[in-house]
Amino acid sequence: MTSTIATVTAAPLPGAVLPGAVPADGTFTQAWLLIALPLLGAAVLLLAGRRADRWGHWVGVAASAGSFVVGLLLLIGLLGRDAEDRVLDLHLFRWIPTGPLDVDAGLRIDPLSLSFVLLVTFVGTLIHVYSVAYMEHDVDRRRFFAYLNLFVAAMLVLVLADSYLLLFVGWEGVGLASYLLIGFWNQHTPNAVAAKKAFVANRIGDLGLLIALMLMVATFGAVDFDTVLAAAPGAGEGVLTAMGLMLLLAACGKSAQFPLQSWLGDAMAGPTPVSALIHAATMVTAGVYLIVRSGPIFEGAPTAQLVVVIVGAITLLFGAIVGCAKDDIKKALAASTMSQIGYMVLAAGLGPIGYAFAIFHLVTHGFFKAGMFLGAGSVMHGMDDSVDMRRFGGLSRYMKITWLTFAAGWLAIIGFPGLSGYWSKDLIIEAAFTGEGWRPWVFGSAALLGAGLTAFYMSRLFFMTFHGRRRWDDGHGAEQDVAAAPVRHPHEAPLLMVVPMVVLAVGSVALGGLLALGDGFVTWLEPVTGHVEHHEPVLPVWLIIALTMLLVLVGAFLAWRQYAVSTVAVPAPAGSALTRAARRDLHQDAVNDTLLVQPGQYLTRSLVYGDRTVVDGAFTGLGKVLVGAGDAARRVQTGFVRSYASTMTIGLVVLGVVVLATRI
């Protein structure tokens, strides 16, 4: 496909995709409803006030569901077109007419954006339904649904935008909505602090996106996808490297990748449906979308592309190690999300060979991770809001549906053959072993090791929660492990919570296989990611699969032996130095405090001191001089006539002396 290039023209790099959108018509002209419906729902719920408390939550559900229906109609319409005609632009209005930089607001409808639309709206709607029951007794449930609708609308703006500037609007909207939802129960100080931490960490990433936008304007004179991505192959490698690194910084902030990942665990302070929405369908996936959408920029900057892969590899291992030590069920799942997004970022950094695999894993992950977060909420619902897995155990006998649905997500994420994660994550591991030199060996080994660690920490979570000896009091004194433990009566969640978990469990089991049939999903994305011939890895594919399965089995077996068969210690033993460090997120907060917070405080104090001593000192000093001069002049003004006569006499004498001296 071809496109009009504004400033820079050059032949595309191998594998680069030059978008050539055609104007939207027919059903596609209604695509704006995707954003308008949840945005309208948020507005109604916020403006209606307490009058909407009894029915407002259903408005939120209807708005999200309506957006999904529109997305489904667009999918049907897009499937009815030839592959080369599946990239469409819907012009909305003239947005920023500034002469040299003229930006229109419009929507890009293509296989990539529509894949995100369907994931966000479908999984988001299920989370809305789940929240009706989960937040039933919260007095601010209406406001909670308004924020959920706002979150969905902002994410849809992000993925549907046809320019980086409009994408930035959605990017900031997602940041705002996440702040509101993470700190929803901000009457508790730790929750408010967690929301602030997420907000600040994301602002660091936003700075990267802003700088990238400035570089685009300076280099290409535009910020729309058509111009920027088509012109990228003709730009200098230096500017593309800077642009790519700034886009990566933005992705690290939004997708909780190293070194901006420390906020993700604290984000669990929000209600559990928020965790499911952030970690599965919306916020943390935005960074992966940004990298894949910006593919031609990274392909023209090999250094930036390599850094993307390195960041992904570090993060997938970082999150896995942290997940092995967390006893909070939600924080263990948060570490898992960090690790799985690392897999996606690694794949996206591999270039055209990995773009489709990254999005494939993103979609399947959206189902099984959302299902497990909702399952964690169900466990909390039945265990008096407890999140400590060391005080669970044996819940499979009391919460059978939650156990079954959670098991589907657990097996999917560890890559059990035939389930969704097997089809998507194994493709990334295989792709990591492609290339030349040292890279396939390093990155492939990291991906393999991550698979084994994933099997261990996710099996640990599953067995600690649902199997082994129960470690709580059932009210009859049976098997009381902790004398101080509160009396709990675990029970299954209500129907409105169970149904979304069942639907997500079905997707966890079957979705990956359906999308993998005949490379269907990869082919679907080709209008955006381009067609890539199969690359042979440095190891035989059968050997990679065998090694992956072996590590998965070893990880699951070790977790079963330690947490299902053996007695789980309550409270947790001190453990090794690595275990203690992993419980503290490998000291990332301490590192951030040392490298960023304290230097920032010193810089701020230095600037304040300089402002007070130099800037303020100059003005106050001048004022003091004038005041002193005034004081001196005031002392001469005595008010006595004899003083004034004496002064005048002295002046006349001096004047006479001067006149006589000049005449001599």
C-alpha positions as CSV (number, residue, x, y, z in Angstrom):
1,M,0.0,0.0,0.0
2,T,1.1,3.6,-0.6
3,S,0.6,6.8,1.2
4,T,1.2,10.5,0.6
5,I,4.4,11.6,2.3
6,A,4.6,15.1,3.6
7,T,8.3,15.9,4.2
8,V,10.6,12.9,3.9
9,T,10.4,10.3,1.2
10,A,12.3,7.1,0.9
11,A,11.8,3.5,0.0
12,P,10.4,1.5,3.0
13,L,12.7,-0.7,5.0
14,P,12.2,-4.5,4.7
15,G,9.1,-5.4,6.7
16,A,8.1,-1.8,7.2
17,V,4.4,-1.1,6.7
18,L,3.3,2.1,5.1
19,P,-0.3,2.8,6.0
20,G,-2.6,3.7,3.2
21,A,-6.0,4.3,4.6
22,V,-9.1,4.9,2.6
23,P,-12.0,7.0,3.7
24,A,-14.5,5.2,5.8
25,D,-18.0,4.6,4.4
26,G,-21.2,2.8,5.3
27,T,-21.2,1.2,8.7
28,F,-17.7,2.6,9.5
29,T,-19.0,6.2,9.5
30,Q,-20.7,5.3,12.8
31,A,-17.4,4.2,14.5
32,W,-17.5,7.4,16.6
33,L,-20.2,5.7,18.6
34,L,-17.6,3.3,20.1
35,I,-16.3,6.3,22.1
36,A,-19.4,8.3,22.4
37,L,-21.5,5.6,24.2
38,P,-19.2,5.0,27.2
39,L,-18.3,8.7,27.3
40,L,-22.1,9.5,27.5
41,G,-22.5,6.9,30.1
42,A,-19.8,8.5,32.3
43,A,-21.3,11.9,31.8
44,V,-24.8,10.8,32.8
45,L,-23.6,9.0,35.9
46,L,-21.5,11.9,37.0
47,L,-24.0,14.6,36.4
48,A,-27.1,12.8,37.6
49,G,-25.7,12.5,41.1
50,R,-27.4,10.5,43.9
51,R,-30.6,10.4,41.9
52,A,-29.0,7.7,39.7
53,D,-27.7,5.5,42.6
54,R,-30.4,2.9,42.1
55,W,-30.1,2.4,38.4
56,G,-26.8,4.1,37.4
57,H,-24.8,0.9,37.4
58,W,-27.0,-0.6,34.6
59,V,-26.4,2.5,32.5
60,G,-22.7,1.8,32.8
61,V,-23.1,-1.8,31.8
62,A,-25.4,-0.8,28.8
63,A,-22.9,1.8,27.6
64,S,-20.0,-0.6,27.5
65,A,-22.1,-3.4,26.0
66,G,-23.4,-1.0,23.3
67,S,-19.8,-0.1,22.4
68,F,-19.1,-3.8,22.0
69,V,-22.0,-4.3,19.7
70,V,-20.8,-1.4,17.5
71,G,-17.3,-3.0,17.5
72,L,-18.8,-6.3,16.4
73,L,-20.6,-4.7,13.5
74,L,-17.4,-3.0,12.4
75,L,-15.6,-6.4,12.6
76,I,-18.2,-7.9,10.3
77,G,-17.9,-5.0,7.9
78,L,-14.1,-5.2,7.9
79,L,-14.1,-9.0,7.3
80,G,-16.3,-8.4,4.3
81,R,-13.5,-6.3,2.6
82,D,-10.4,-7.4,0.9
83,A,-7.3,-7.4,3.0
84,E,-5.7,-4.5,1.2
85,D,-8.9,-2.4,1.9
86,R,-9.0,-3.0,5.7
87,V,-7.3,0.2,6.8
88,L,-9.8,3.0,6.9
89,D,-9.8,6.6,8.3
90,L,-12.9,8.3,9.6
91,H,-12.5,12.1,9.6
92,L,-14.3,13.7,12.5
93,F,-13.5,17.4,12.5
94,R,-10.7,19.9,11.9
95,W,-8.9,20.0,15.3
96,I,-5.8,22.2,15.3
97,P,-5.4,24.4,12.2
98,T,-2.1,26.2,12.9
99,G,-0.7,26.7,9.5
100,P,2.5,24.6,9.3
101,L,1.0,22.0,11.7
102,D,-2.6,21.2,10.7
103,V,-4.1,18.3,12.7
104,D,-7.5,16.8,12.1
105,A,-9.3,14.6,14.6
106,G,-10.1,11.2,13.1
107,L,-10.3,7.5,13.8
108,R,-8.1,4.7,12.3
109,I,-10.2,1.6,11.8
110,D,-8.0,-1.4,10.9
111,P,-7.3,-4.9,12.2
112,L,-5.0,-3.7,15.0
113,S,-7.3,-1.1,16.4
114,L,-10.3,-3.2,16.0
115,S,-8.7,-6.1,17.9
116,F,-8.1,-3.8,20.8
117,V,-11.7,-2.4,20.5
118,L,-13.2,-5.9,20.8
119,L,-10.9,-6.9,23.7
120,V,-11.6,-3.7,25.6
121,T,-15.3,-3.6,25.1
122,F,-16.0,-7.4,25.6
123,V,-13.8,-8.0,28.6
124,G,-14.7,-4.5,29.9
125,T,-18.4,-5.3,29.7
126,L,-17.9,-8.6,31.6
127,I,-16.1,-6.6,34.3
128,H,-18.9,-4.1,34.4
129,V,-21.4,-7.0,35.0
130,Y,-19.2,-8.5,37.6
131,S,-18.9,-5.1,39.4
132,V,-22.7,-4.8,39.7
133,A,-22.6,-7.6,42.4
134,Y,-19.0,-6.9,43.7
135,M,-19.8,-3.3,44.5
136,E,-23.3,-3.8,45.5
137,H,-22.9,-2.5,49.0
138,D,-20.7,0.4,48.2
139,V,-22.5,3.8,48.6
140,D,-20.6,5.2,45.7
141,R,-21.2,2.4,43.2
142,R,-22.7,4.9,40.6
143,R,-19.5,6.9,40.7
144,F,-17.4,3.8,40.3
145,F,-19.3,2.8,37.1
146,A,-18.9,6.4,35.8
147,Y,-15.1,6.0,36.2
148,L,-15.2,2.5,34.5
149,N,-17.0,4.0,31.5
150,L,-14.5,6.9,31.4
151,F,-11.7,4.4,31.5
152,V,-13.2,2.4,28.5
153,A,-13.8,5.6,26.5
154,A,-10.3,6.9,27.1
155,M,-8.8,3.5,26.0
156,L,-10.9,3.5,22.9
157,V,-9.7,7.0,22.0
158,L,-6.1,5.8,22.4
159,V,-6.4,2.8,20.1
160,L,-8.7,4.4,17.5
161,A,-6.8,7.7,17.1
162,D,-5.4,8.3,13.6
163,S,-2.6,10.5,15.0
164,Y,-0.1,10.5,17.8
165,L,-1.6,13.7,19.2
166,L,-5.1,12.3,19.5
167,L,-3.6,9.1,20.9
168,F,-2.0,11.3,23.5
169,V,-5.4,12.6,24.5
170,G,-6.6,9.0,25.1
171,W,-3.2,8.2,26.8
172,E,-3.8,11.0,29.4
173,G,-7.5,10.0,29.8
174,V,-6.4,6.5,30.7
175,G,-4.0,7.9,33.2
176,L,-6.7,10.1,34.8
177,A,-9.2,7.3,35.0
178,S,-6.7,4.9,36.5
179,Y,-5.9,7.5,39.2
180,L,-9.6,7.8,40.0
181,L,-10.1,4.1,40.1
182,I,-7.0,3.0,42.0
183,G,-7.7,5.7,44.6
184,F,-11.5,5.0,44.6
185,W,-11.4,4.2,48.3
186,N,-9.2,7.2,49.0
187,Q,-10.6,7.6,52.5
188,H,-7.8,5.2,53.4
189,T,-4.4,6.9,53.1
190,P,-2.5,3.9,51.5
191,N,-5.0,3.8,48.7
192,A,-4.6,7.5,48.0
193,V,-0.8,7.1,48.1
194,A,-1.0,4.2,45.7
195,A,-3.1,6.2,43.2
196,K,-0.6,9.1,43.4
197,K,2.3,6.8,42.8
198,A,0.7,5.3,39.7
199,F,-0.1,8.8,38.5
200,V,3.4,10.2,39.0
201,A,5.1,7.1,37.4
202,N,2.9,7.5,34.4
203,R,3.7,11.2,34.1
204,I,7.4,10.2,33.6
205,G,6.4,8.0,30.7
206,D,4.1,10.8,29.4
207,L,7.2,13.1,29.2
208,G,8.7,10.5,26.7
209,L,5.6,10.6,24.5
210,L,5.6,14.4,24.5
211,I,9.3,14.6,23.5
212,A,8.5,12.0,20.7
213,L,5.7,14.2,19.5
214,M,8.0,17.2,19.4
215,L,10.6,15.2,17.4
216,M,7.9,14.2,14.9
217,V,6.8,17.8,14.4
218,A,10.4,18.9,14.0
219,T,11.3,16.1,11.6
220,F,8.2,15.4,9.6
221,G,6.1,18.5,10.2
222,A,3.2,16.2,11.2
223,V,1.9,13.9,13.9
224,D,-0.6,11.7,11.9
225,F,0.2,8.1,11.4
226,D,0.0,8.2,7.6
227,T,2.7,10.9,7.3
228,V,5.0,9.9,10.2
229,L,5.1,6.1,9.6
230,A,5.4,6.5,5.8
231,A,8.2,9.1,6.2
232,A,10.1,7.3,9.0
233,P,12.3,5.1,6.6
234,G,13.7,8.3,5.1
235,A,14.7,10.0,8.3
236,G,18.1,9.8,9.9
237,E,18.8,6.9,12.2
238,G,19.8,9.3,15.0
239,V,16.5,11.0,15.2
240,L,14.6,7.8,14.8
241,T,16.6,6.3,17.7
242,A,15.7,9.2,19.9
243,M,12.1,9.0,18.9
244,G,12.0,5.3,19.5
245,L,13.6,5.5,22.9
246,M,11.1,8.2,23.9
247,L,8.2,6.1,22.7
248,L,9.7,3.2,24.7
249,L,9.8,5.4,27.8
250,A,6.1,6.2,27.4
251,A,5.4,2.4,27.0
252,C,7.4,1.6,30.1
253,G,5.3,4.0,32.2
254,K,2.0,2.9,30.9
255,S,2.7,-0.8,30.7
256,A,4.7,-1.1,33.9
257,Q,7.9,-2.1,32.3
258,F,11.4,-1.8,33.8
259,P,12.4,0.6,35.2
260,L,8.9,2.2,35.7
261,Q,7.1,-0.9,36.9
262,S,7.1,-0.2,40.7
263,W,3.5,1.3,40.6
264,L,1.8,-1.8,39.4
265,G,1.7,-3.8,42.7
266,D,0.5,-0.7,44.6
267,A,-2.3,-0.3,42.1
268,M,-4.0,-3.3,43.7
269,A,-5.3,-0.8,46.3
270,G,-8.3,-0.2,44.0
271,P,-11.4,-2.5,43.9
272,T,-10.6,-5.9,42.3
273,P,-12.6,-5.2,39.1
274,V,-10.3,-2.2,38.6
275,S,-7.3,-4.6,38.8
276,A,-8.9,-6.8,36.2
277,L,-9.6,-3.9,33.8
278,I,-6.2,-2.3,34.1
279,H,-4.2,-5.6,33.9
280,A,-6.2,-7.4,31.3
281,A,-7.9,-5.1,28.7
282,T,-6.8,-1.5,29.0
283,M,-4.0,0.4,30.6
284,V,-1.0,-1.9,30.7
285,T,-1.7,-3.0,27.1
286,A,-1.4,0.5,25.8
287,G,2.4,0.4,25.7
288,V,2.4,-2.7,23.5
289,Y,0.0,-1.1,21.2
290,L,2.2,2.0,20.9
291,I,5.3,0.0,20.0
292,V,3.5,-2.1,17.4
293,R,1.7,0.8,15.9
294,S,5.1,2.7,15.6
295,G,6.8,-0.3,14.0
296,P,8.5,1.6,11.1
297,I,10.1,4.0,13.5
298,F,11.7,1.2,15.5
299,E,12.7,-0.7,12.3
300,G,14.7,2.4,11.2
301,A,16.4,2.5,14.6
302,P,18.0,-0.8,15.4
303,T,19.5,0.5,18.7
304,A,16.1,1.5,20.0
305,Q,14.6,-1.8,18.8
306,L,17.3,-3.7,20.7
307,V,16.6,-1.7,23.9
308,V,12.9,-2.7,23.5
309,V,13.8,-6.4,23.5
310,I,16.2,-5.9,26.5
311,V,13.5,-4.1,28.5
312,G,11.0,-6.8,27.7
313,A,13.4,-9.6,28.7
314,I,14.4,-7.9,32.0
315,T,10.8,-7.2,32.9
316,L,9.5,-10.7,32.1
317,L,12.1,-12.2,34.5
318,F,11.7,-9.3,37.0
319,G,8.0,-9.8,37.3
320,A,8.3,-13.6,37.5
321,I,10.9,-13.5,40.3
322,V,8.7,-11.0,42.3
323,G,5.6,-13.3,41.7
324,C,7.4,-16.2,43.3
325,A,7.5,-14.5,46.7
326,K,4.3,-12.6,46.9
327,D,1.7,-13.8,49.4
328,D,-1.0,-11.2,48.5
329,I,-3.1,-12.9,45.8
330,K,-3.7,-9.7,43.9
331,K,-0.1,-8.6,44.0
332,A,1.1,-12.0,42.8
333,L,-1.3,-11.6,39.8
334,A,0.1,-8.1,39.3
335,A,3.6,-9.4,39.1
336,S,2.4,-11.9,36.6
337,T,0.9,-9.2,34.5
338,M,4.2,-7.3,34.6
339,S,6.0,-10.5,33.4
340,Q,3.5,-11.3,30.6
341,I,3.5,-7.8,29.3
342,G,7.3,-8.2,29.2
343,Y,6.8,-11.1,26.8
344,M,4.7,-8.9,24.6
345,V,7.2,-6.1,24.6
346,L,10.0,-8.5,23.8
347,A,8.1,-9.8,20.9
348,A,7.2,-6.3,19.7
349,G,10.9,-5.4,19.8
350,L,11.8,-8.3,17.5
351,G,10.2,-6.3,14.6
352,P,7.8,-7.6,12.0
353,I,8.4,-11.2,13.0
354,G,7.1,-10.5,16.5
355,Y,4.4,-7.8,16.1
356,A,1.5,-10.3,15.5
357,F,2.7,-12.6,18.2
358,A,2.8,-9.8,20.7
359,I,-0.8,-8.8,19.9
360,F,-1.9,-12.5,19.8
361,H,-0.6,-13.0,23.4
362,L,-2.1,-9.7,24.4
363,V,-5.6,-10.8,23.4
364,T,-5.4,-14.3,25.0
365,H,-3.8,-12.8,28.1
366,G,-6.7,-10.4,28.4
367,F,-9.1,-13.3,28.9
368,F,-7.2,-15.5,31.3
369,K,-5.7,-12.7,33.4
370,A,-9.1,-11.0,33.7
371,G,-10.6,-14.3,34.6
372,M,-8.0,-14.9,37.4
373,F,-8.4,-11.4,38.8
374,L,-12.2,-11.8,38.9
375,G,-11.5,-15.2,40.5
376,A,-9.3,-13.5,43.1
377,G,-12.2,-11.1,43.8
378,S,-14.5,-14.1,44.3
379,V,-12.1,-15.6,46.8
380,M,-11.9,-12.3,48.6
381,H,-15.7,-12.1,48.6
382,G,-15.9,-15.5,50.2
383,M,-13.0,-14.9,52.6
384,D,-14.0,-11.6,54.2
385,D,-11.7,-9.5,51.9
386,S,-8.6,-11.4,52.9
387,V,-5.8,-11.4,50.3
388,D,-3.2,-13.5,52.2
389,M,-2.8,-16.8,50.4
390,R,-1.1,-18.3,53.4
391,R,-4.4,-18.1,55.2
392,F,-6.4,-19.8,52.4
393,G,-6.0,-23.4,51.4
394,G,-8.6,-26.1,50.5
395,L,-11.1,-23.6,49.0
396,S,-11.8,-25.9,46.0
397,R,-14.3,-27.8,48.3
398,Y,-16.2,-24.6,49.0
399,M,-15.9,-22.5,45.8
400,K,-16.1,-25.1,43.0
401,I,-17.0,-22.7,40.2
402,T,-14.4,-20.2,41.2
403,W,-11.9,-23.1,41.4
404,L,-12.7,-24.4,37.9
405,T,-12.7,-21.0,36.2
406,F,-9.5,-20.1,38.0
407,A,-7.9,-23.4,37.0
408,A,-8.7,-22.6,33.3
409,G,-6.8,-19.3,33.6
410,W,-3.9,-21.0,35.5
411,L,-3.5,-23.7,32.9
412,A,-3.7,-21.2,30.1
413,I,-1.1,-18.8,31.5
414,I,1.5,-21.6,32.2
415,G,1.1,-22.8,28.6
416,F,-0.8,-26.1,29.1
417,P,-1.0,-27.7,25.6
418,G,-4.1,-26.8,23.7
419,L,-5.1,-23.8,25.9
420,S,-4.9,-20.2,24.9
421,G,-1.5,-19.4,26.5
422,Y,0.1,-22.4,24.8
423,W,-0.7,-21.0,21.3
424,S,0.3,-17.4,22.0
425,K,3.3,-17.5,24.4
426,D,5.1,-20.4,22.7
427,L,5.1,-18.4,19.5
428,I,7.0,-15.6,21.3
429,I,9.5,-18.1,22.8
430,E,10.1,-19.5,19.3
431,A,10.5,-16.0,17.8
432,A,12.9,-15.1,20.6
433,F,15.3,-17.8,19.3
434,T,15.4,-16.3,15.8
435,G,18.2,-13.9,14.6
436,E,21.9,-13.9,14.4
437,G,24.8,-13.8,16.9
438,W,24.3,-13.7,20.6
439,R,20.7,-12.3,20.6
440,P,18.7,-15.4,20.0
441,W,20.6,-17.3,22.7
442,V,20.2,-14.6,25.3
443,F,16.6,-13.6,24.6
444,G,15.5,-17.1,23.9
445,S,16.9,-18.4,27.1
446,A,15.2,-15.5,29.0
447,A,11.9,-16.4,27.4
448,L,12.4,-20.1,28.3
449,L,13.4,-19.3,31.9
450,G,10.4,-17.1,32.2
451,A,8.1,-20.0,31.2
452,G,9.5,-22.1,34.0
453,L,9.1,-19.4,36.5
454,T,5.6,-18.6,35.4
455,A,4.6,-22.2,35.9
456,F,6.1,-22.1,39.4
457,Y,4.6,-18.9,40.7
458,M,1.2,-19.4,39.1
459,S,1.0,-23.0,40.4
460,R,2.1,-21.7,43.8
461,L,-0.8,-19.2,43.8
462,F,-3.3,-21.8,42.6
463,F,-2.2,-24.5,45.1
464,M,-1.9,-22.1,48.1
465,T,-5.4,-20.8,47.5
466,F,-7.4,-23.9,46.5
467,H,-5.5,-27.0,47.6
468,G,-3.7,-28.4,50.5
469,R,-4.8,-28.1,54.1
470,R,-7.1,-25.2,54.9
471,R,-5.5,-22.5,57.0
472,W,-8.5,-20.7,58.3
473,D,-11.2,-21.2,60.9
474,D,-14.5,-22.5,59.5
475,G,-16.4,-21.7,62.6
476,H,-16.2,-25.2,64.1
477,G,-12.6,-25.1,65.2
478,A,-11.5,-27.7,62.6
479,E,-7.9,-27.6,61.5
480,Q,-7.3,-24.3,63.2
481,D,-3.8,-23.3,62.1
482,V,-3.7,-19.7,63.4
483,A,-5.2,-19.0,66.7
484,A,-5.7,-15.4,65.9
485,A,-7.3,-15.9,62.5
486,P,-10.9,-14.5,62.2
487,V,-13.8,-16.8,61.7
488,R,-14.6,-17.2,58.0
489,H,-17.2,-19.0,56.0
490,P,-16.0,-19.3,52.4
491,H,-18.9,-19.5,49.8
492,E,-19.4,-19.2,46.1
493,A,-19.9,-15.8,44.6
494,P,-23.4,-14.6,43.3
495,L,-24.5,-15.3,39.8
496,L,-23.5,-11.9,38.4
497,M,-20.0,-12.5,39.5
498,V,-19.9,-16.2,38.4
499,V,-21.2,-15.7,34.8
500,P,-18.3,-13.4,33.7
501,M,-15.8,-15.8,35.2
502,V,-17.3,-18.7,33.3
503,V,-17.3,-16.7,30.0
504,L,-13.6,-15.7,30.5
505,A,-12.7,-19.3,31.4
506,V,-14.2,-20.5,28.1
507,G,-12.1,-17.9,26.3
508,S,-9.0,-19.0,28.3
509,V,-9.5,-22.5,27.1
510,A,-10.6,-22.1,23.5
511,L,-9.8,-18.6,22.2
512,G,-6.1,-19.2,21.5
513,G,-6.8,-22.4,19.4
514,L,-9.5,-20.6,17.4
515,L,-7.3,-17.6,16.6
516,A,-4.3,-19.9,15.7
517,L,-6.3,-22.0,13.2
518,G,-4.5,-21.5,9.8
519,D,-2.5,-18.6,11.2
520,G,-5.8,-16.8,11.1
521,F,-5.0,-14.0,13.6
522,V,-1.5,-13.4,12.1
523,T,-3.1,-13.1,8.7
524,W,-5.8,-10.8,10.0
525,L,-3.1,-8.3,11.3
526,E,-1.1,-8.3,8.1
527,P,-2.6,-5.1,6.7
528,V,-0.9,-3.4,9.6
529,T,2.0,-5.5,10.6
530,G,2.9,-6.7,7.1
531,H,3.5,-10.2,5.7
532,V,6.6,-11.9,7.1
533,E,8.0,-15.1,5.9
534,H,8.7,-17.8,8.5
535,H,12.0,-17.5,10.2
536,E,13.8,-20.6,11.4
537,P,15.0,-20.3,15.0
538,V,18.6,-21.3,16.0
539,L,17.2,-24.4,17.7
540,P,14.7,-26.9,16.1
541,V,11.1,-26.0,16.9
542,W,10.4,-29.4,18.4
543,L,13.3,-28.9,20.8
544,I,12.1,-25.4,21.9
545,I,8.6,-26.9,22.5
546,A,10.1,-29.8,24.5
547,L,12.3,-27.5,26.6
548,T,9.4,-25.2,27.3
549,M,7.1,-28.1,28.4
550,L,9.9,-29.6,30.5
551,L,10.4,-26.3,32.4
552,V,6.7,-25.8,32.8
553,L,6.3,-29.3,34.3
554,V,9.3,-28.8,36.6
555,G,7.9,-25.4,37.8
556,A,4.4,-26.8,38.4
557,F,5.8,-29.9,40.1
558,L,8.0,-27.9,42.5
559,A,5.0,-25.7,43.4
560,W,2.8,-28.7,44.0
561,R,5.3,-30.4,46.2
562,Q,5.9,-27.3,48.3
563,Y,2.5,-25.8,48.5
564,A,-0.1,-28.5,47.9
565,V,1.6,-31.6,49.6
566,S,3.8,-29.9,52.2
567,T,2.5,-27.7,55.0
568,V,2.5,-24.0,54.2
569,A,4.0,-22.0,57.0
570,V,1.9,-19.2,58.5
571,P,3.3,-16.5,58.7
572,A,5.8,-16.7,55.9
573,P,9.3,-17.8,56.9
574,A,12.1,-15.3,56.4
575,G,13.5,-17.1,53.3
576,S,16.7,-16.5,51.4
577,A,18.1,-13.1,50.5
578,L,16.5,-13.3,47.1
579,T,13.1,-14.2,48.6
580,R,13.3,-11.3,51.0
581,A,14.2,-8.9,48.1
582,A,11.4,-10.3,45.9
583,R,8.9,-9.6,48.6
584,R,10.1,-6.0,48.4
585,D,9.8,-5.9,44.7
586,L,13.6,-6.4,44.4
587,H,14.0,-3.1,46.2
588,Q,12.8,-1.1,43.2
589,D,11.2,1.6,45.4
590,A,14.5,2.0,47.2
591,V,16.3,2.3,43.9
592,N,13.8,4.8,42.6
593,D,14.1,6.8,45.8
594,T,17.9,6.9,45.6
595,L,18.2,7.6,41.8
596,L,15.2,9.8,41.3
597,V,13.4,11.0,44.4
598,Q,16.3,12.1,46.5
599,P,18.3,13.8,43.7
600,G,15.0,15.5,42.7
601,Q,14.5,16.8,46.2
602,Y,18.1,18.1,46.4
603,L,17.7,19.8,43.0
604,T,14.4,21.3,44.1
605,R,15.9,22.6,47.4
606,S,18.9,23.9,45.5
607,L,16.7,25.8,43.1
608,V,14.6,27.1,46.0
609,Y,17.8,28.3,47.7
610,G,19.1,29.9,44.6
611,D,15.7,31.6,44.0
612,R,15.7,33.0,47.5
613,T,19.3,34.0,47.7
614,V,20.0,35.2,44.1
615,V,16.7,36.2,42.5
616,D,14.9,37.3,45.6
617,G,18.2,38.6,47.1
618,A,18.7,40.9,44.1
619,F,15.3,42.5,44.5
620,T,15.3,42.7,48.2
621,G,18.9,44.0,48.1
622,L,17.8,46.8,45.8
623,G,14.9,47.6,48.1
624,K,17.2,47.8,51.1
625,V,19.6,50.2,49.2
626,L,16.7,52.5,48.4
627,V,15.4,52.3,52.0
628,G,18.9,53.1,53.3
629,A,19.1,56.1,50.9
630,G,15.7,57.3,52.1
631,D,16.8,56.9,55.7
632,A,19.9,59.0,55.1
633,A,17.9,61.7,53.3
634,R,15.3,61.7,56.0
635,R,17.9,62.5,58.7
636,V,18.8,65.7,56.9
637,Q,15.2,66.9,57.0
638,T,15.2,68.1,60.7
639,G,12.4,70.7,60.4
640,F,14.5,73.5,62.0
641,V,15.0,76.8,60.0
642,R,18.5,77.4,61.4
643,S,19.6,74.0,60.1
644,Y,18.2,74.8,56.6
645,A,19.9,78.4,56.7
646,S,23.2,76.8,57.7
647,T,23.0,74.3,54.9
648,M,22.2,77.1,52.4
649,T,25.1,79.2,53.7
650,I,27.5,76.3,53.4
651,G,26.2,75.6,49.9
652,L,26.7,79.3,48.8
653,V,30.3,79.2,50.2
654,V,31.1,76.0,48.3
655,L,29.6,77.4,45.1
656,G,31.5,80.7,45.5
657,V,34.8,78.7,46.0
658,V,34.1,76.7,42.9
659,V,33.4,79.8,40.8
660,L,36.5,81.6,42.0
661,A,38.6,78.5,41.4
662,T,37.4,78.2,37.8
663,R,38.3,81.9,37.0
664,I,41.8,81.8,38.4
